[in-house]
């Protein structure tokens, strides 16, 4: 498959390495320009491109940037991109730790529903609940005992099936976590977040999740960032 990755932080770099290792054609972009990704490109064989180019001529586009930066992406990022291109959101909302207050999320939207609204495209939520190091190191062949599972949520069955295949290819079981409005079950503070559970454990964790955000994952008057509540 042809995969574009927007964002070259820990998860973006890890997915670049993992997808290249299983033979996918990967292009990767960040906000600082392709010249800053030359080392990653040499290491992996991925192509360093602009953000706009990462969204075009690919089968899958993965958006893996801080939540607060999503509104800063080009407004026409997906203009002319076919509707069957799968868009994946790996992000998490960290209001106290990084992002500041984002009113749309604080007022009840799931993180990925809010991201989809900013992008103007449906998204599939995946790769958000595992540490980058574990994503890189802990994949196992299908059928291996104790294989870690990752939840995948989305509204389009075909798009979700594509992401589920990708999850399997990089060494993890995938659990269908329902619609994008169900994706709160895999957000920070839930039982499946960073817990490296197997498939049955993920299913159980999704069922046990509670929608109300725990205090550590809600904005406060001192939350940092452009969306912070004024002191």
C-alpha positions as a Markdown table, in Angstrom:
| # | Residue | x | y | z |
|---|---|---|---|---|
| 1 | Unk | 0.0 | 0.0 | 0.0 |
| 2 | Unk | 1.0 | 3.6 | -0.4 |
| 3 | Unk | 0.9 | 5.3 | 3.0 |
| 4 | Unk | 1.3 | 9.0 | 3.8 |
| 5 | Unk | 2.3 | 9.9 | 7.4 |
| 6 | Unk | 1.8 | 13.5 | 8.6 |
| 7 | Unk | 3.8 | 14.0 | 11.7 |
| 8 | Unk | 7.3 | 12.6 | 12.6 |
| 9 | Unk | 7.2 | 12.5 | 16.3 |
| 10 | Unk | 7.5 | 9.2 | 18.3 |
| 11 | Unk | 4.5 | 7.5 | 16.8 |
| 12 | Unk | 5.0 | 8.9 | 13.3 |
| 13 | Unk | 8.7 | 7.8 | 13.1 |
| 14 | Unk | 7.8 | 4.4 | 14.6 |
| 15 | Unk | 5.0 | 3.8 | 12.0 |
| 16 | Unk | 7.3 | 4.9 | 9.2 |
| 17 | Unk | 9.8 | 2.2 | 10.3 |
| 18 | Unk | 7.3 | -0.5 | 10.9 |
| 19 | Unk | 5.4 | 0.0 | 7.6 |
| 20 | Unk | 8.6 | 0.2 | 5.6 |
| 21 | Unk | 9.8 | -3.0 | 7.3 |
| 22 | Unk | 6.7 | -4.9 | 6.0 |
| 23 | Unk | 7.1 | -3.5 | 2.5 |
| 24 | Unk | 4.7 | -0.6 | 2.2 |
| 25 | Unk | 5.5 | 2.5 | 0.2 |
| 26 | Unk | 5.7 | 5.3 | 2.8 |
| 27 | Unk | 6.0 | 9.1 | 2.5 |
| 28 | Unk | 6.4 | 11.1 | 5.6 |
| 29 | Unk | 6.0 | 14.8 | 6.4 |
| 30 | Unk | 6.3 | 17.2 | 9.3 |
| 31 | Unk | 5.7 | 20.9 | 9.9 |
| 32 | Unk | 9.4 | 21.8 | 9.4 |
| 33 | Unk | 9.8 | 20.6 | 5.9 |
| 34 | Unk | 11.2 | 17.5 | 4.1 |
| 35 | Unk | 14.8 | 18.6 | 4.6 |
| 36 | Unk | 14.5 | 17.9 | 8.3 |
| 37 | Unk | 13.5 | 14.2 | 7.6 |
| 38 | Unk | 16.5 | 13.3 | 5.4 |
| 39 | Unk | 18.0 | 11.0 | 8.1 |
| 40 | Unk | 14.7 | 9.1 | 8.6 |
| 41 | Unk | 14.3 | 8.8 | 4.9 |
| 42 | Unk | 17.8 | 7.4 | 4.4 |
| 43 | Unk | 17.4 | 4.9 | 7.3 |
| 44 | Unk | 14.0 | 3.6 | 6.2 |
| 45 | Unk | 13.7 | 4.2 | 2.5 |
| 46 | Unk | 10.6 | 6.3 | 3.1 |
| 47 | Unk | 10.2 | 9.5 | 1.0 |
| 48 | Unk | 10.4 | 12.8 | 2.9 |
| 49 | Unk | 7.7 | 15.1 | 1.4 |
| 50 | Unk | 5.6 | 18.2 | 2.2 |
| 51 | Unk | 2.5 | 17.9 | 4.3 |
| 52 | Unk | 0.3 | 18.5 | 1.2 |
| 53 | Unk | 2.1 | 15.7 | -0.7 |
| 54 | Unk | 1.7 | 13.3 | 2.2 |
| 55 | Unk | -2.1 | 13.6 | 1.8 |
| 56 | Unk | -2.1 | 12.9 | -1.9 |
| 57 | Unk | -1.6 | 9.9 | -4.1 |
| 58 | Unk | -1.8 | 7.5 | -1.2 |
| 59 | Unk | -4.2 | 4.7 | -0.1 |
| 60 | Unk | -3.9 | 5.6 | 3.6 |
| 61 | Unk | -3.1 | 8.9 | 5.3 |
| 62 | Unk | -2.1 | 8.9 | 8.9 |
| 63 | Unk | -2.4 | 12.1 | 10.9 |
| 64 | Unk | -0.1 | 11.8 | 14.0 |
| 65 | Unk | 0.4 | 15.3 | 15.4 |
| 66 | Unk | -0.4 | 17.0 | 18.7 |
| 67 | Unk | -4.1 | 17.7 | 19.0 |
| 68 | Unk | -3.6 | 21.4 | 19.4 |
| 69 | Unk | -1.8 | 21.5 | 16.0 |
| 70 | Unk | -4.6 | 19.9 | 14.0 |
| 71 | Unk | -6.4 | 23.2 | 13.2 |
| 72 | Unk | -3.1 | 24.5 | 11.8 |
| 73 | Unk | -3.0 | 22.0 | 9.0 |
| 74 | Unk | -3.8 | 23.4 | 5.6 |
| 75 | Unk | -7.6 | 23.9 | 5.2 |
| 76 | Unk | -7.4 | 22.4 | 1.7 |
| 77 | Unk | -5.3 | 19.4 | 2.8 |
| 78 | Unk | -7.7 | 16.8 | 1.5 |
| 79 | Unk | -9.1 | 18.9 | -1.4 |
| 80 | Unk | -9.4 | 16.6 | -4.4 |
| 81 | Unk | -8.3 | 13.5 | -2.4 |
| 82 | Unk | -10.6 | 10.6 | -3.3 |
| 83 | Unk | -13.3 | 9.7 | -0.7 |
| 84 | Unk | -12.0 | 6.1 | -0.5 |
| 85 | Unk | -8.6 | 7.2 | 0.9 |
| 86 | Unk | -8.4 | 6.0 | 4.5 |
| 87 | Unk | -7.5 | 8.7 | 7.0 |
| 88 | Unk | -6.2 | 7.5 | 10.4 |
| 89 | Unk | -6.0 | 9.6 | 13.6 |
| 90 | Unk | -3.5 | 8.5 | 16.2 |
| 91 | Unk | -3.8 | 11.5 | 18.4 |
| 92 | Unk | -4.7 | 12.0 | 22.0 |
| 93 | Unk | -5.9 | 15.1 | 23.9 |
| 94 | Unk | -3.6 | 16.1 | 26.7 |
| 95 | Unk | -5.1 | 19.3 | 28.0 |
| 96 | Unk | -3.0 | 19.7 | 31.2 |
| 97 | Unk | 0.2 | 18.2 | 29.7 |
| 98 | Unk | 0.4 | 19.8 | 26.2 |
| 99 | Unk | -2.7 | 20.9 | 24.3 |
| 100 | Unk | -4.5 | 23.3 | 26.6 |
| 101 | Unk | -8.3 | 23.6 | 26.5 |
| 102 | Unk | -10.0 | 22.5 | 23.3 |
| 103 | Unk | -13.6 | 23.5 | 23.7 |
| 104 | Unk | -15.1 | 21.0 | 21.2 |
| 105 | Unk | -13.6 | 18.1 | 23.1 |
| 106 | Unk | -14.3 | 19.5 | 26.6 |
| 107 | Unk | -18.0 | 20.0 | 25.6 |
| 108 | Unk | -18.4 | 16.3 | 24.8 |
| 109 | Unk | -17.0 | 15.4 | 21.3 |
| 110 | Unk | -14.8 | 12.4 | 21.2 |
| 111 | Unk | -11.2 | 13.4 | 20.3 |
| 112 | Unk | -11.3 | 11.8 | 16.9 |
| 113 | Unk | -14.8 | 13.2 | 16.1 |
| 114 | Unk | -13.3 | 16.6 | 16.7 |
| 115 | Unk | -10.2 | 15.8 | 14.6 |
| 116 | Unk | -12.5 | 14.7 | 11.8 |
| 117 | Unk | -14.4 | 17.9 | 12.0 |
| 118 | Unk | -11.1 | 19.9 | 11.7 |
| 119 | Unk | -9.9 | 17.8 | 8.7 |
| 120 | Unk | -13.3 | 17.7 | 7.0 |
| 121 | Unk | -12.8 | 14.0 | 6.5 |
| 122 | Unk | -14.0 | 10.9 | 8.3 |
| 123 | Unk | -11.2 | 9.2 | 10.3 |
| 124 | Unk | -10.4 | 5.9 | 11.8 |
| 125 | Unk | -8.9 | 6.0 | 15.4 |
| 126 | Unk | -6.0 | 3.7 | 15.9 |
| 127 | Unk | -2.4 | 3.4 | 17.3 |
| 128 | Unk | -3.3 | 5.9 | 20.0 |
| 129 | Unk | -3.2 | 3.7 | 23.1 |
| 130 | Unk | 0.3 | 2.2 | 22.9 |
| 131 | Unk | 3.7 | 3.7 | 23.7 |
| 132 | Unk | 5.8 | 4.2 | 20.6 |
| 133 | Unk | 8.6 | 2.1 | 22.0 |
| 134 | Unk | 6.2 | -0.8 | 22.5 |
| 135 | Unk | 4.8 | -0.3 | 19.0 |
| 136 | Unk | 8.3 | -0.6 | 17.7 |
| 137 | Unk | 9.5 | -3.5 | 19.8 |
| 138 | Unk | 6.6 | -5.7 | 21.0 |
| 139 | Unk | 4.9 | -6.8 | 17.8 |
| 140 | Unk | 4.6 | -10.6 | 17.3 |
| 141 | Unk | 3.4 | -12.9 | 14.5 |
| 142 | Unk | -0.3 | -13.6 | 14.3 |
| 143 | Unk | -1.3 | -16.4 | 16.7 |
| 144 | Unk | 1.5 | -15.8 | 19.2 |
| 145 | Unk | 0.5 | -16.2 | 22.9 |
| 146 | Unk | 0.1 | -12.8 | 24.6 |
| 147 | Unk | 0.1 | -10.8 | 21.4 |
| 148 | Unk | -0.8 | -7.2 | 22.2 |
| 149 | Unk | -4.1 | -6.0 | 20.7 |
| 150 | Unk | -5.0 | -2.4 | 19.6 |
| 151 | Unk | -8.5 | -1.0 | 19.4 |
| 152 | Unk | -9.6 | 0.4 | 16.0 |
| 153 | Unk | -12.7 | 2.6 | 15.9 |
| 154 | Unk | -14.4 | 4.2 | 12.8 |
| 155 | Unk | -17.7 | 4.6 | 11.0 |
| 156 | Unk | -16.7 | 3.1 | 7.6 |
| 157 | Unk | -16.4 | -0.7 | 7.7 |
| 158 | Unk | -14.0 | -0.8 | 4.7 |
| 159 | Unk | -11.7 | 1.9 | 6.1 |
| 160 | Unk | -11.7 | 0.1 | 9.4 |
| 161 | Unk | -10.9 | -3.2 | 7.8 |
| 162 | Unk | -7.9 | -1.6 | 6.0 |
| 163 | Unk | -6.5 | -0.3 | 9.3 |
| 164 | Unk | -7.2 | -3.6 | 11.0 |
| 165 | Unk | -5.0 | -5.3 | 8.3 |
| 166 | Unk | -2.2 | -2.8 | 8.9 |
| 167 | Unk | -2.3 | -3.4 | 12.6 |
| 168 | Unk | -1.9 | -7.1 | 12.1 |
| 169 | Unk | 0.9 | -6.6 | 9.6 |
| 170 | Unk | 3.0 | -4.7 | 12.1 |
| 171 | Unk | 2.6 | -7.4 | 14.8 |
| 172 | Unk | -0.6 | -6.7 | 16.8 |
| 173 | Unk | -4.1 | -8.1 | 17.0 |
| 174 | Unk | -6.8 | -5.6 | 16.2 |
| 175 | Unk | -10.1 | -5.3 | 18.1 |
| 176 | Unk | -13.1 | -3.5 | 16.5 |
| 177 | Unk | -13.9 | -0.8 | 19.0 |
| 178 | Unk | -17.1 | 0.4 | 17.3 |
| 179 | Unk | -17.9 | 3.8 | 15.7 |
| 180 | Unk | -15.9 | 7.0 | 15.9 |
| 181 | Unk | -18.3 | 8.1 | 18.6 |
| 182 | Unk | -17.4 | 5.0 | 20.6 |
| 183 | Unk | -13.7 | 5.9 | 20.4 |
| 184 | Unk | -13.8 | 7.6 | 23.8 |
| 185 | Unk | -13.4 | 4.0 | 25.1 |
| 186 | Unk | -9.7 | 4.1 | 24.0 |
| 187 | Unk | -8.9 | 7.7 | 25.0 |
| 188 | Unk | -6.4 | 8.5 | 27.8 |
| 189 | Unk | -7.6 | 7.5 | 31.2 |
| 190 | Unk | -9.5 | 4.4 | 30.0 |
| 191 | Unk | -8.6 | 0.8 | 30.9 |
| 192 | Unk | -7.0 | 0.1 | 27.5 |
| 193 | Unk | -4.8 | 3.2 | 27.4 |
| 194 | Unk | -1.1 | 2.1 | 27.5 |
| 195 | Unk | -1.9 | -1.2 | 29.2 |
| 196 | Unk | -0.7 | -3.6 | 26.5 |
| 197 | Unk | -3.6 | -6.0 | 26.8 |
| 198 | Unk | -4.3 | -9.0 | 24.6 |
| 199 | Unk | -7.4 | -9.1 | 22.4 |
| 200 | Unk | -9.7 | -10.4 | 25.2 |
| 201 | Unk | -8.2 | -7.9 | 27.6 |
| 202 | Unk | -8.9 | -5.0 | 25.2 |
| 203 | Unk | -12.5 | -6.2 | 24.7 |
| 204 | Unk | -13.0 | -6.3 | 28.4 |
| 205 | Unk | -11.3 | -2.9 | 28.9 |
| 206 | Unk | -13.5 | -1.3 | 26.3 |
| 207 | Unk | -16.6 | -2.7 | 28.0 |
| 208 | Unk | -15.4 | -1.4 | 31.4 |
| 209 | Unk | -14.6 | 2.1 | 30.2 |
| 210 | Unk | -16.5 | 5.1 | 31.6 |
| 211 | Unk | -17.2 | 8.1 | 29.4 |
| 212 | Unk | -16.6 | 10.8 | 32.0 |
| 213 | Unk | -13.0 | 12.1 | 31.8 |
| 214 | Unk | -10.9 | 11.5 | 34.9 |
| 215 | Unk | -9.4 | 14.7 | 36.4 |
| 216 | Unk | -6.0 | 14.1 | 34.9 |
| 217 | Unk | -7.4 | 14.3 | 31.4 |
| 218 | Unk | -9.6 | 17.4 | 31.8 |
| 219 | Unk | -8.6 | 21.0 | 31.1 |
| 220 | Unk | -8.0 | 23.3 | 34.1 |
| 221 | Unk | -7.6 | 27.1 | 34.4 |
| 222 | Unk | -3.8 | 26.4 | 34.3 |
| 223 | Unk | -3.8 | 24.2 | 31.2 |
| 224 | Unk | -1.1 | 25.3 | 28.8 |
| 225 | Unk | -1.2 | 26.0 | 25.1 |
| 226 | Unk | -3.1 | 28.2 | 22.6 |
| 227 | Unk | -6.5 | 26.8 | 23.8 |
| 228 | Unk | -5.8 | 27.5 | 27.4 |
| 229 | Unk | -8.4 | 29.0 | 29.7 |
| 230 | Unk | -7.3 | 32.6 | 30.6 |
| 231 | Unk | -6.0 | 32.8 | 34.1 |
